[in-house]
Amino acid sequence: MTRRIDLTYSTLPEFFQRLGLLAENKPTSVAILCFSKSPQIHFPFAFVKCGRVKDGITDEKEITGTLLDQVRGTLELLKNNITLSHTISENGKRIEQWEIPIEVLREAVVNAIVHRDYEIASSIYVKVFDDRIEIINPGKLLSPLTPEKLKKEHPSILRNPKIANIFFLYGFIERGVMEQIRW
């Protein structure tokens, strides 16, 4: 899903300029991370390292490409490593139910990618265990957030507002988060 925002442009530099992704007529880090064919050339640790943990690590994979590619690739790997069950509704319609709702996994993966600290030389780690999934991203919580405050209603504090804007435009983040960004 994409937003209904006019992003018509005639050149790539014009597109980057309209999104605030140029500095001194060069693509910013966000432009490279979100739109480059090979962002890992410039940011070698900007990827998601996934693995199934059962008697050691199996099905290990590095999800590279743009940040949007990383969301899609990580979700595919997660779907391949969790259970999908089927039930039949009262009217005979087949209902698919994932062991963990895909919407929950998508939210966790998007949060890890959008809020990570890209200056830290470490990847995001996604570990699938029999009884849980762990998603670990580099960086500390921004003040005033604490692990306890995350369990309650709290403001979204954006470490990477331009990345968040790209994810909003592509439909991965809702308006409530984006209203906090001051342009």
Buried (B, 14 or more C-beta within 10 A) or exposed (E): EEEEEEEEEEEEBEBBEBBBBBEEEEBBBBBBBBBBEEBBEEBEBBBBBBBBBEEEEEEEBEBBBBBBBBBBBBBEBBEEBBEEEEEEEEEEEEEEEBEBEBEEBBEBBBBBBBBBEBEEEEBBBBBBEEEEBEBEBBBEEEEEBEEEEEEEEEEBBBBBBBBBBBBBBBEBBEEEBBEEEEE
